Amino acid sequence: MKKLRIAQVVSLQESIPPKGKNGLEYMVYYLTEELVRRGHEVTLFASKDSKTSAKLVDVLPYSAAKKRLFGWNTTNYSLAGMSKAAEMADEFDVIHTHIGSVAFYFVELIKTPIVETVHSPTYKSSGKARLSKKLIDKYTQDRLRRYKKAHHVFVSKSQKDNASIKNNSVVIHNGIDLEKFKFRKTSRDYFLYLGYITPDKGAHIAVQAAKRAKVKLKLAGSYEGCEEYFKKKIKPYLKKGEIEYVGIVNPIKRNQLLGGAKAILVPIQWEEPFGLIMTEAMACGTPVIGFNRAAVPEIVKDKKTGFVVEDAKEMVRAIKKIDEISRIECREHAEKYFTVEKMTDGYEKVYEKAIKSFSK
């Protein structure tokens, strides 16, 4: 395809790639690197502590996760990157944002199409919400008009299905760089929970399921902001050689843990838009046991690359059947559906569509 001039705009909450966590910043990192590899001229608007092959416009000296500035809130950080990209809009064929609805207010102010990836959860509107929308409709028309002029990418079908507005939208699953995840034919004798240790992620359910199934479990990730939850729901169950907390892990240690696990446990309690850790686990050959919620059934092929379960009891039963799952099939599933190449193919098509529709 034609080589494009592409701006990637992030919220500055984390560096690209992020340090000590997973999520959307890794997706932006993978996408940016692949776009550069394909010959596109990519400019990344991010914090100065980011690492990229693209041209870096360092909007701030460091990410908010490292040190917050001037008492700014999340909107301030998003506006900082988007405002800078808007100032340079004539230098780009398309601006791709990852900052939420703040970007919509720029669509009629610049002469460059905007593509937005929706990384936040979406929820079906209640009857009350629909009534409220009707009551204030005349005050929302301007925002809706701007929304419709942007092009939107949802990262899962479940996320799009829950969205109240779906204009100019497609679903593109997040992809990963498979070369960064080593396939392991065999596992070690433990299960794994990897991610933020919070009630929404269901860390306590993973602990309880492992205890009931009488298997070893390693927990990795931050519990910052959930210290009381960790103290009450996790810490009492910790015991060396059985259920262990191994802390926050870097990418190398993360991949070692993923590859060595018999399965990862994903008992989510919220409408998580995607769940990159599941694709990373399967890339290592590691099955996923996840609750039947949000994007889990889109990512995990039930009884083939893991088990999609309804509750903690079913999770316990799945743990005991994990040897039925082929690790080779897990890797093949990741290779077929969740690669950075497949993801980038999708975004190139969206960019072309946005540019073509904008020029009409």
C-alpha positions as CSV (number, residue, x, y, z in Angstrom):
1,M,0.0,0.0,0.0
2,K,1.0,3.7,-0.3
3,K,3.4,4.8,2.4
4,L,1.6,7.1,4.9
5,R,2.6,9.8,7.3
6,I,1.0,8.6,10.6
7,A,0.8,10.3,14.0
8,Q,0.3,8.0,17.1
9,V,-0.9,9.9,20.1
10,V,-1.1,8.5,23.6
11,S,-2.2,10.0,26.9
12,L,1.2,10.2,28.6
13,Q,0.0,8.1,31.5
14,E,2.7,5.6,30.7
15,S,5.9,5.5,28.6
16,I,5.9,3.5,25.3
17,P,6.4,0.6,25.9
18,P,5.3,0.8,29.6
19,K,7.5,-0.2,32.5
20,G,6.3,-2.9,34.9
21,K,2.8,-3.3,33.4
22,N,0.9,-4.5,30.3
23,G,-2.0,-3.1,28.3
24,L,-2.7,-0.5,25.6
25,E,0.8,1.0,25.7
26,Y,2.3,-2.3,24.6
27,M,-0.3,-2.5,21.8
28,V,0.8,1.1,20.7
29,Y,4.4,0.0,20.8
30,Y,3.9,-3.1,18.7
31,L,1.8,-1.2,16.2
32,T,4.2,1.7,15.9
33,E,7.2,-0.6,15.4
34,E,5.5,-2.7,12.7
35,L,4.3,0.5,10.8
36,V,7.8,1.7,10.8
37,R,9.1,-1.7,9.6
38,R,6.6,-1.5,6.7
39,G,8.1,1.8,5.6
40,H,5.5,4.3,6.9
41,E,6.6,7.6,8.3
42,V,5.5,7.4,11.9
43,T,5.6,10.1,14.6
44,L,4.9,9.1,18.2
45,F,3.6,11.8,20.6
46,A,4.6,10.4,24.0
47,S,6.8,11.0,27.0
48,K,10.5,11.5,26.6
49,D,11.3,8.2,28.4
50,S,9.6,6.2,25.6
51,K,11.6,3.9,23.3
52,T,10.6,3.8,19.6
53,S,11.9,3.4,16.1
54,A,9.5,6.1,15.0
55,K,10.2,9.9,15.3
56,L,9.5,10.8,18.9
57,V,7.9,14.1,19.8
58,D,8.5,14.2,23.5
59,V,5.5,16.1,24.8
60,L,6.7,15.8,28.5
61,P,10.0,14.7,30.0
62,Y,8.4,11.6,31.6
63,S,5.1,9.7,32.0
64,A,2.5,10.4,34.6
65,A,3.2,7.0,36.1
66,K,6.7,8.1,36.9
67,K,5.9,11.6,38.2
68,R,2.8,13.7,37.8
69,L,3.1,17.3,36.8
70,F,1.4,20.5,38.1
71,G,-1.5,18.6,39.6
72,W,-2.7,17.6,36.1
73,N,-5.6,15.2,35.8
74,T,-6.0,12.6,33.0
75,T,-7.6,15.0,30.6
76,N,-4.7,17.4,30.9
77,Y,-2.3,14.7,29.9
78,S,-4.4,13.6,26.9
79,L,-4.8,17.2,25.7
80,A,-1.1,17.8,25.9
81,G,-0.3,15.1,23.3
82,M,-3.3,15.8,21.1
83,S,-2.8,19.6,21.0
84,K,0.8,19.1,19.9
85,A,-0.3,16.7,17.2
86,A,-3.1,19.1,16.0
87,E,-0.5,21.9,15.7
88,M,1.5,19.6,13.3
89,A,-1.6,18.1,11.6
90,D,-0.6,19.3,8.1
91,E,2.5,17.0,8.4
92,F,0.3,13.8,8.6
93,D,-2.0,11.9,6.4
94,V,-3.8,10.5,9.5
95,I,-3.7,11.0,13.2
96,H,-4.3,7.8,15.3
97,T,-5.2,8.6,18.9
98,H,-5.4,6.4,22.0
99,I,-6.7,9.0,24.4
100,G,-10.5,8.7,24.4
101,S,-13.2,11.3,23.5
102,V,-10.9,14.3,24.0
103,A,-9.7,13.8,20.4
104,F,-13.2,14.3,19.0
105,Y,-13.1,18.0,19.6
106,F,-10.3,18.4,17.1
107,V,-12.0,16.8,14.1
108,E,-13.4,20.0,12.7
109,L,-10.4,22.1,13.7
110,I,-7.8,20.3,11.6
111,K,-7.6,19.1,8.0
112,T,-6.3,15.6,8.9
113,P,-8.6,12.6,9.6
114,I,-8.6,11.1,13.1
115,V,-8.7,7.4,13.9
116,E,-9.4,6.5,17.5
117,T,-8.9,3.2,19.2
118,V,-11.3,2.7,22.0
119,H,-9.3,1.2,24.9
120,S,-11.8,1.8,27.7
121,P,-14.6,-0.5,28.7
122,T,-18.1,0.1,27.3
123,Y,-21.4,-0.6,28.9
124,K,-24.9,-1.1,27.6
125,S,-27.1,1.9,28.3
126,S,-29.9,1.5,30.8
127,G,-33.4,2.8,30.2
128,K,-32.7,5.7,32.6
129,A,-29.6,6.6,30.6
130,R,-31.5,6.6,27.4
131,L,-34.1,8.9,29.0
132,S,-31.4,11.2,30.2
133,K,-29.8,11.3,26.7
134,K,-33.2,12.3,25.3
135,L,-33.7,15.1,27.8
136,I,-30.3,16.6,27.1
137,D,-30.2,15.7,23.4
138,K,-29.9,19.3,22.1
139,Y,-26.8,19.7,24.3
140,T,-25.0,16.6,23.0
141,Q,-25.6,17.1,19.2
142,D,-22.3,19.0,18.8
143,R,-20.3,16.2,20.5
144,L,-22.1,13.5,18.5
145,R,-21.5,15.2,15.2
146,R,-17.8,15.4,16.0
147,Y,-17.8,11.7,17.1
148,K,-19.3,10.6,13.8
149,K,-16.6,12.4,11.8
150,A,-13.9,10.3,13.4
151,H,-13.2,6.7,12.7
152,H,-13.3,4.3,15.6
153,V,-11.6,1.0,16.3
154,F,-12.9,-1.3,19.1
155,V,-10.5,-4.0,20.3
156,S,-13.2,-6.7,20.8
157,K,-16.6,-7.5,19.5
158,S,-18.0,-7.5,23.1
159,Q,-16.7,-4.0,23.6
160,K,-18.3,-2.8,20.4
161,D,-21.6,-4.6,21.1
162,N,-21.9,-2.7,24.4
163,A,-21.1,0.7,22.9
164,S,-24.0,3.2,22.6
165,I,-22.6,4.7,19.4
166,K,-20.9,2.6,16.6
167,N,-20.6,5.0,13.7
168,N,-17.6,4.5,11.4
169,S,-16.3,1.7,13.5
170,V,-14.7,-1.7,13.1
171,V,-13.2,-4.4,15.4
172,I,-9.5,-5.1,15.3
173,H,-8.1,-7.4,18.0
174,N,-4.9,-6.4,19.6
175,G,-1.8,-8.2,18.3
176,I,1.6,-9.1,19.8
177,D,5.1,-9.6,18.5
178,L,5.4,-13.4,18.6
179,E,9.2,-13.3,18.5
180,K,9.1,-11.9,22.0
181,F,7.3,-14.9,23.4
182,K,9.1,-18.2,23.4
183,F,7.0,-21.3,22.9
184,R,7.4,-24.0,25.6
185,K,6.3,-27.6,24.8
186,T,6.1,-28.5,28.5
187,S,5.2,-26.6,31.6
188,R,6.4,-26.5,35.2
189,D,4.2,-27.4,38.2
190,Y,2.4,-24.1,38.8
191,F,-0.5,-22.0,37.6
192,L,-0.3,-18.3,37.2
193,Y,-2.2,-15.1,37.8
194,L,-0.5,-12.1,36.1
195,G,-1.9,-8.6,36.1
196,Y,-3.1,-5.9,38.5
197,I,-4.1,-7.5,41.8
198,T,-7.5,-5.9,42.1
199,P,-11.1,-7.0,42.8
200,D,-12.1,-6.2,39.2
201,K,-9.4,-8.6,37.9
202,G,-10.6,-11.3,40.4
203,A,-7.2,-12.1,41.9
204,H,-8.9,-13.4,45.1
205,I,-10.9,-15.8,43.0
206,A,-7.8,-17.2,41.4
207,V,-6.3,-17.7,44.9
208,Q,-9.4,-19.5,46.2
209,A,-9.7,-21.7,43.0
210,A,-6.0,-22.7,43.3
211,K,-6.4,-23.6,47.0
212,R,-9.6,-25.7,46.3
213,A,-7.9,-27.5,43.4
214,K,-4.8,-28.0,45.6
215,V,-2.4,-26.7,43.0
216,K,0.5,-24.2,43.2
217,L,-0.2,-20.7,42.2
218,K,2.1,-17.7,41.5
219,L,0.7,-14.2,41.5
220,A,2.6,-11.4,39.7
221,G,1.7,-7.8,39.4
222,S,1.1,-4.6,41.3
223,Y,-1.5,-4.0,44.0
224,E,-0.8,-0.3,44.3
225,G,-4.0,1.4,45.3
226,C,-5.5,-1.9,46.5
227,E,-3.3,-2.4,49.6
228,E,-6.2,-3.2,51.9
229,Y,-7.7,-5.7,49.4
230,F,-4.3,-7.4,49.1
231,K,-4.0,-7.5,52.9
232,K,-7.4,-9.0,53.5
233,K,-8.1,-11.2,50.4
234,I,-4.7,-12.3,49.2
235,K,-2.1,-12.2,51.9
236,P,-3.8,-14.7,54.3
237,Y,-3.6,-17.4,51.6
238,L,0.1,-16.9,50.8
239,K,2.4,-19.8,51.7
240,K,5.8,-20.6,50.2
241,G,5.7,-23.5,47.8
242,E,1.9,-23.3,47.5
243,I,0.5,-19.8,46.8
244,E,3.2,-17.2,46.3
245,Y,3.3,-13.5,45.4
246,V,6.4,-12.8,43.2
247,G,5.9,-9.1,42.9
248,I,6.0,-6.8,39.8
249,V,7.9,-8.5,36.9
250,N,9.8,-7.1,33.9
251,P,9.1,-8.4,30.4
252,I,11.8,-11.1,30.6
253,K,10.6,-12.5,33.9
254,R,7.0,-12.1,32.7
255,N,7.7,-14.3,29.7
256,Q,9.5,-16.9,31.8
257,L,6.5,-17.1,34.2
258,L,4.0,-17.4,31.3
259,G,6.0,-20.1,29.5
260,G,6.4,-22.1,32.6
261,A,2.8,-22.1,33.8
262,K,0.4,-24.9,33.3
263,A,-2.3,-22.3,32.7
264,I,-3.1,-18.7,33.5
265,L,-6.2,-17.9,35.5
266,V,-8.3,-15.0,34.3
267,P,-11.4,-14.7,36.6
268,I,-12.3,-11.1,35.5
269,Q,-15.1,-9.3,37.2
270,W,-15.5,-6.3,34.8
271,E,-16.0,-5.6,31.1
272,E,-12.3,-5.7,30.2
273,P,-12.0,-4.5,26.6
274,F,-9.5,-7.1,25.6
275,G,-6.9,-8.8,27.8
276,L,-3.4,-8.9,26.1
277,I,-2.1,-11.3,28.7
278,M,-4.3,-14.1,27.3
279,T,-2.7,-13.8,23.9
280,E,0.8,-13.6,25.3
281,A,0.1,-16.8,27.4
282,M,-1.1,-18.7,24.3
283,A,1.9,-17.5,22.3
284,C,4.1,-19.3,25.0
285,G,1.9,-22.4,24.6
286,T,0.2,-21.8,27.9
287,P,-3.6,-22.4,28.1
288,V,-6.0,-19.8,29.6
289,I,-8.8,-20.5,32.1
290,G,-11.0,-17.5,32.1
291,F,-14.5,-16.4,33.1
292,N,-17.1,-16.2,30.4
293,R,-17.2,-12.4,30.3
294,A,-16.2,-9.5,28.1
295,A,-13.6,-10.5,25.5
296,V,-12.6,-13.8,27.0
297,P,-14.7,-16.1,24.8
298,E,-13.4,-14.1,21.7
299,I,-9.8,-14.8,22.6
300,V,-9.9,-18.2,24.2
301,K,-11.2,-21.2,22.1
302,D,-13.1,-23.2,24.7
303,K,-11.7,-26.7,25.2
304,K,-9.0,-26.1,22.6
305,T,-6.8,-23.3,24.0
306,G,-8.1,-23.4,27.5
307,F,-11.5,-23.3,29.2
308,V,-14.2,-20.6,29.3
309,V,-15.9,-21.1,32.7
310,E,-18.9,-19.5,34.4
311,D,-17.6,-19.3,38.0
312,A,-15.0,-20.4,40.6
313,K,-16.4,-24.0,40.8
314,E,-16.0,-24.5,37.1
315,M,-12.5,-22.9,37.3
316,V,-11.5,-25.6,39.8
317,R,-12.8,-28.3,37.5
318,A,-11.0,-26.8,34.6
319,I,-7.7,-26.6,36.5
320,K,-7.9,-30.4,37.1
321,K,-8.5,-31.0,33.3
322,I,-5.8,-28.7,32.0
323,D,-3.6,-31.5,30.7
324,E,-6.3,-32.1,28.0
325,I,-5.3,-28.8,26.3
326,S,-2.6,-28.9,23.6
327,R,0.1,-26.3,24.1
328,I,0.9,-26.5,20.4
329,E,-2.7,-25.6,19.6
330,C,-2.4,-22.6,21.9
331,R,0.6,-21.3,20.0
332,E,-1.1,-21.9,16.6
333,H,-4.2,-20.0,17.8
334,A,-2.1,-17.0,18.7
335,E,-0.2,-17.2,15.4
336,K,-3.4,-17.2,13.4
337,Y,-5.4,-14.5,15.2
338,F,-3.3,-12.3,17.4
339,T,-0.2,-11.2,15.7
340,V,1.1,-7.7,15.3
341,E,1.1,-8.3,11.5
342,K,-2.6,-9.1,11.5
343,M,-3.4,-6.2,13.7
344,T,-1.4,-3.8,11.5
345,D,-3.1,-5.1,8.3
346,G,-6.4,-4.0,9.9
347,Y,-5.2,-0.6,10.9
348,E,-3.8,0.1,7.4
349,K,-7.2,-0.5,6.0
350,V,-8.8,1.8,8.5
351,Y,-6.2,4.6,7.7
352,E,-7.0,4.2,4.0
353,K,-10.7,4.4,4.6
354,A,-10.4,7.4,6.8
355,I,-8.2,9.3,4.4
356,K,-10.5,8.5,1.4
357,S,-13.7,9.5,3.2
358,F,-12.1,12.7,4.6
359,S,-11.0,13.8,1.1
360,K,-14.5,13.6,-0.4
